[in-house]
Amino acid sequence: MDMKGLASYTHSHDRARATVRCGVGTWLLALAAYTCYSGVWWGALLLAPAALHFYLGYRLLRNVQA
């Protein structure tokens, strides 16, 4: 696969990658909420990666629309 084909492949799958990132962010958010509710406060550390996944998913979707 040449570089032009690789670029079109990654661009065509941006929406799917954004969906997966939002799903992972949702999972991390739910896991953080469950662990904090259970009294395991290190679960709050999962909020930063969840926010990062939501942000990167948003950026991918914004690039697809542009």
C-alpha positions in Angstrom: 0.0 0.0 0.0 1.5 3.4 -0.9 1.3 6.5 1.2 -1.6 7.9 -0.6 -3.6 4.8 -0.1 -2.7 4.7 3.6 -3.8 8.4 4.0 -7.2 7.7 2.4 -7.6 4.6 4.5 -7.0 6.4 7.8 -9.2 9.3 6.7 -12.0 7.0 5.8 -12.0 5.3 9.1 -11.8 8.4 11.3 -15.5 8.2 12.2 -15.1 4.6 13.4 -12.0 5.5 15.4 -13.9 8.4 17.0 -16.8 6.1 17.9 -14.3 3.7 19.6 -12.6 6.5 21.5 -16.0 7.7 22.8 -16.9 4.1 23.8 -13.6 3.7 25.7 -14.1 7.1 27.4 -17.6 6.0 28.5 -16.2 2.7 29.8 -13.5 4.5 31.7 -16.0 7.0 33.1 -18.3 4.2 34.3 -15.4 2.3 35.8 -14.2 5.4 37.6 -17.7 6.0 39.0 -18.0 2.4 40.2 -14.6 2.3 41.8 -15.2 5.6 43.6 -18.6 4.5 44.7 -17.0 1.3 46.1 -14.6 3.4 48.1 -11.5 2.7 46.0 -10.5 6.3 45.4 -7.7 5.6 42.9 -10.5 5.1 40.4 -10.7 8.9 40.2 -7.4 8.7 38.3 -9.3 7.1 35.4 -11.1 10.4 34.8 -8.1 12.0 33.1 -7.7 9.2 30.4 -11.5 9.3 29.9 -11.4 13.0 29.3 -8.5 12.5 26.9 -10.5 9.9 24.9 -13.5 12.1 24.7 -11.4 15.0 23.5 -9.5 13.0 20.9 -12.8 11.5 19.6 -14.3 15.0 19.4 -11.2 16.2 17.4 -11.5 13.3 15.0 -15.1 14.0 14.3 -14.4 17.7 13.8 -11.8 16.8 11.2 -14.2 14.5 9.4 -16.7 17.2 9.1 -14.2 19.8 7.9 
